Amino acid sequence: MSTGSIQARAEGWLGNNDVRLLIALALAIGGLYALFSVVLGFQLNGTVNTLRRVAFLSAIYAMLALALNLQWGYAGLFNLGAAGFMAIGVYTMGILTAPVTASPPGFGLPLPVAILGAILVTGLIGGLAALPAIRLRADYLAIVTVAFSEIVRLTLRAPEFANTRIAGVAFGTGGATGLSLPSNPIRILFYTDPAATAPAPNALGAAIFSAVEPLGIEETLVIGWAYVVVLCLCLGLLYWLMVRIGKSPFGRVLKSIREDQQVTQALGKDTRLFKIKTFALGCALMGLIAILWRLSGGYASPRMFKPIQTFYIFIALFIGGTGSPTGSIVGGALFASLLFEGPSFIRRVVAESLQLSNAPDTLVAAIVELGSGDVIPLLAYSVQDVSISALRLMLLGIVLVYLMQRHPDGLLGHRKAIASSVDLSQRETREDDYE
């Protein structure tokens, strides 16, 4: 490909209104967090780490919303078992990469081979799970998939499978304690031996680490931001794939199934086969995204894949609008940055700016202190971890009620992709149409 062709494509992408919207949204979110951090006098290392976490979660939830949009937004498949398929992908990868001498043992395969195997296994299980469930209506399909998700999570948590042997093959899920995963693969860019306890930096790592050291930025933060860049590239690739699928004949059939399955069947399309393929592909993508999510921490546990995780993904999708790839990214970014991470940032702001003391044990004790005009105990109680989790759920409920009343289709739901290759509602009327 020539340099002129690459430049032309880049200009086409940057000239796209959707791309400009996503870039502006990212800059606005990052600028908002950075502004509050600077005004409140936070240290640079902490500010950069906060921005890294916001960007990381935004990319993850945007990709998960894109994968769910393929099933729900395009084909109308109400999959409430996303967390279960995410767990299948992560645990399959962990078992395939675990050394045969480890506890629990694995197969000792290289990470790229294990990731490919995990994607195939997750897609295959998703396709098999869709065979009996795909005949059900949306509400019953939701019940079946959420039940399947819980079966997966409880199976991974069961002590019987923590360290077991089946047909002479030894492996294990780690049970309730979880499973160790390979270390962050991006570390290979900065260290000569990433697996070592105290690895020595290579030429690239030494140059970057020495450049950011005077700023007080730690090595782990540099590695974290490098991983975020990789996630953003994966997000861009997945976005391009979803747009291409939506415009393809396959995608138009999916949207036709969503609008009216009987009409699609009357046109000679095997809707059952199309839905199975879509369900399997969406589940495989969820497994891959979950792998990217958990590889950054090197650990997975069944408690990370509770049904509320699926609820979070649906909230992100509803915020942006179903049926719109751009809306999926917008919803994922807004959910992760404002609704998921926002309450934790508010807790940090309140705790550090007011220098809160020990919080009361109960809400009643905090309210009693109001009688003397002291609001500090109530604020201290409100910014605890438990209170922040409750605040997050309250905010999600408020956002849902607002969206149902003001924007029932989401922020970009009006741009829902249609089944036709052209928008017939916008077709210009010609005089000869009436002749």
N, C-alpha and C positions, 0 to 999 in steps of 0.2 A: 504494500500500500504506500502510495507516494505521500510526501510531506504535505502537499497541497490538499490531498483528499482527507488526511487526518485533521488538518486545520479547518477544512470546510465542515466536517462532522462536528468538531468541537464548537464552532460558531453556531451550528444548527442547534446543538444541545443548549448552549448558553442563551440562545435566542428564544428557547421554548419558555412559555409563560409558566408552566408547571415547575420547571427547574429553577427559574428565578424565584418563584414562590417558596420553594423548599430551602433555597439558600438564604433568602430573607428571613424565614422562620428560624433557621439555625442561628443566624447572627443575632436575631432579636432575643432568643432564649439565652444564648451565651452572654450577650451584653447585659441582660437583666441580672443574671447571677453575678457577673463580674462587677457590675455597678454597686450592688448591695455589699459585696465583699470588700470593695475598696472604701466605700463610705463608712463601713463599720470597722475598718482597720484590721481586717483579717490578714494573716501572713500569706505571702505569695505561694508557698508550697501548698497550704490548705486550700487556697482559692483555685489553684490549678487542679488539685485533686478533686474538688467539687465539680469543676467543669468536666473533668474526665469521667466521673461517675454519671453525670447527667447525659453526656454524649453517649456513653456506653449503653445505658438503659434505654435511651431514645432509639438508638440503632437496633437494639434487640427487639423492643416492642414494635417498632415499625416493621421489621421483617416478619415477626409473628403475625401482625395484623395483615400483612400482604398474603401470607400463607393461608390464613383463615378466610380472607376475602376471596381467595380462589374457590373455596368450598361454599361459603355462605353468600358472598356478594355476587359471584358469577353463576353458580349452579343451584343456590338455594338450599344447600345441605347444612342442616343445623347440627353441627358437631360440637357437643359439649364435653368431649373427651380429649381436648387438645393436650392437657397436662399429661395424660397417660401416654400418648404417643411421643411427647417430649422425653418422658422418662425412659421409654423403650430405646430411643436413639442414644441417649447419654449412657445408659447402663450397658447396652450392647457394645458401644465403643470402649467403655471402661473394661469390660470383661475380655474383649479381644486384645486389648493392649497390655493387660496386667501380666507380669512375668509368671511363668509356670511354677516358680518357687515361692511366689508371694502368698500372702494370706489375706483375703481369699485368692486362690490361684486363678490364672487366666490362660490365654493362648499365646501371649508374647508376640503378637503381630505388630508390624510397623504402624505408626499412627495414620498415614494416608490410607493404607489398606483397611484399617479398622474403621475409619470414617466412612469409606465407601461401603463396607460391609454393613455398618449400622444404618446407613441410608436405605440400602436394599432391604434389610430386615424390617425396618419401620414401615417402608412402603408396602412390603408383602403382607405384614400383619394388618396394616390399614385396609388393604384390598380384601383380605379374608374376613375382617370384621364387617366390611361393607356388604358382603354377599347376603347375609340374612337380614341385615338392618336396613338396607337400601330400599326395601319394599315398603317400609313404614313411612307414615306421614311425618312432618317436621317435628311435631311435639313428641311423638313416640321415638323418633330417631334420637332426639336429644336425651331422653331417658335412658335409652340403650347405651349411648356413647358415654354418658357420665358414669353409668354403672360399670362399663368396661374400664374406664379410667381408674376408678376406685379399686377394681379387681387387680389391675396392674400395680398400683401403689402398694396395696396390702400384701401382694405376693412378693414384691421386692423387699418389703419390711419384715416378712415372716422369717423367724429364726431357722426354719427348716431349709431355707435356700441361702442362708448366710455363707455357708461353706459346705457344698454338697458334691455328690458324684452321681451322674446319670449316664447309663450305658458305658461305664468305664471312663468317662470324661469328667475331670474334676474342675469345678468353677464355683463361683459364689458371688452373691450380691452385697455381702457385708451386713445384711439385715438392717436393723434400726440405726446402727452406728454409721452407715453409709459406705461409700466406695471411693478409694483414692483413684484419681485420674492422672494422666500424664501432665507434666508441668507445662506452663504456657509456651507453645511452640515458637512464639515470636522472639523468645530469649536467644534463639540461635543466631539472630542478627547482631547481637551485642556481646555474646560471650563465646569463648573458645570451646568450653565444655559446659553447656547449660545445665546438665544434670548434676554437676558437682555441688557440694555443700557451700563452698565459697568460690564460685567460678571467677576466673580472670577475664577481664574484658578484652575483646579483640580490638583491631585498629579502629573500626567504626564506633564501637562502644566506648573506647577510651576517649576518642575525640568528642563525642556527644556528652559524655558524663563530665568531662573536664570543662566543657563550655557552659553547662548549666549549674555546676557546683557553686560558683560565686553567687548565684541567685538563690541558693538554698533549696533547690529542687532535687529530690532524691532519685536514685537510679530506678527504683521500682515505679516511680511516676512516669519516667521516660518510657519504660517498657509498656506501661499501661496505655499511654497515649499512642504508641506504635500499634498496639492491638486495636485501639479504637479506629485508627486509620484503616486497618484491614477490614474491620467490621463495616465501615462506611463504604468501602469498595464492594464488599459483598452485598450491601444494601442496594447500591447502584445497579449491580448486576441483576439482583432479584427484581428490582423495579422494572428494569428493561425487559426481563423475561415475562413479567406479568402483563406489561403493556402489549408485548408481542402476542401473548396467548389471547388476550382480550380482542385483538384485531384479527386473529386467525379464524379460519372456518371452524376449528375446534371450539374456540372461545365463543363464537356466535351461536353454536349449537347449545353450549352450556347456558348462555343467557336466554335462549329460547326455552330451554327446559325450566328455567327459573320463572319465566313469565307464564307459560302454559305448556305443561308436559304432554297433555293429550294432543294438542295441535302438532307438537314436535314429533310425536309418534306417528301421527297421520301423514307426516311428510316422509316417512320411511326411515327415521333415525332410531337406532337402538338406544333409547334413553338410559336403560339400565346399565349398559356397558359404559356409556359416557360418564355416568355418575360414579361408577366403581373406579374408573381411571382417575377421575378428578379427586375422589376421596383418597386414593392411594398416593397420588402425587402430593396433595396437600399434607398428608401425614408424614411423608418422607421429608418434605421441606421443614416441617415442625421439628422432626428429629435432628436434622442438620443444624437448625438454628439453636436448638437446645445444646447441642455439642459445642457450638461456638460460644454460647453463654457460659457453660460450666468449665470449659478449658481454661478460662482466665483465672479461675479459683483453684483448679486442681482437685476438686472434691465434689461429690454428689451424694444427696441423701433423699430418702423418700419424702420427707417433710417439705422438700422444695417443690414438689409436684402435686400439691393439694388442689382440689377443684377450684379454689379461689383464683388460682393462676389462670385457668381458662376464663374465669369471670373478668379478670383484668384485661385479657386480650380482647374480649368482646367489647368491653368499655372503650378501649382504644379504637376499635373498628367503628363503633357507633359514633364516637366523637367526630371522626373524619368523614364518615359516610360510607355505607356499604356500596360495593360495585365500582368504586373509584380507587385505582392504585395510588394516585396522589393523595386522596383522602386518607388512605391507610397509613401513609407515612406521616401526614399531618396529625392524625389522631394518635399514633404511637408516640410521636415526639411530645405532643401536648400532655398526654397522659403521664408519660414517664417523668417529664421535667416539672410539671406543675402539680399534678395530683399524687403521684407516687413519691417523688423525691422532694417536692415542695414542702410538705409538713415537716420532714426531717430537717430541712434547711431552716425553716421557721423556728424549730426547737433550738437549733444551734444559735440563731440570731438572738432569740430571747434570753437563752441561758448565759451567753457571753456578754451581752450588752447590759443586763440587769444584775449580773453576778449573783444568781439565785443560790440560796442555801439549800440544805436538805429538804426534800419535799415531804409533806404529810403522808401518812400511810393510806388514808381514806379521803374520799371527796367530802364527807361530812366534816372531818377535821379541818379541811382547807376552807370550807364555807364558814365555819365557826369563826375563823380569824377575820372574816370580813366585818364582823360586828365591831371590831376595834379599828376598822378603817384600813387594815393591812391587806393589800391584794397580792403581795409577793408569795405567800404560801399557795394561793390558788393558781398563780402562774407557774410556780414550781411543780405543782401536781399536774398541771395541764401539759407540760412539756416532757413528761416521762415517756419511756418507750411504749408502755401499754396505752397511755392516753393518746399518743401520736397515732398508733394503729387504729384506735377508735375514731380519731379525727379524720384519718384518711378515708375510712368507710363512710363517715358522714358526708365528706366532700364528694365522694363518688355518688352517693344518693342524691345530693343536691344537684350535681351536674346532670344526672340522668333525668330528674324531674324537669330541669330547665330545658334539656334537649327535647324531651317529649312534647313540651308545650311550645317552644319557639322554633326548634329545628329538628322535627321528627325524623328527617332523612340524614341528619348529620350536617357538619359544616360545609362539606362538598358533596352532599347527597344529590343535589340538583344536577350533578355531572355524572350521574349513574350511567354506565355504558349500556347502550341499547343492543338488541340482538341483531338488528339489520346492519348491513355494512355501510349504509348511509342513513342519515337522520331524515326520515320521511316527513316529519313534522315541520322541518325547515325548508322543504322543497319549494322552490319558487313557482308560483302559479303563472302559467302561460295562457294566452288567449286561445291557442289552438287546442288546449285541453278540453275546451267546451264546444268545439266545432264538430 
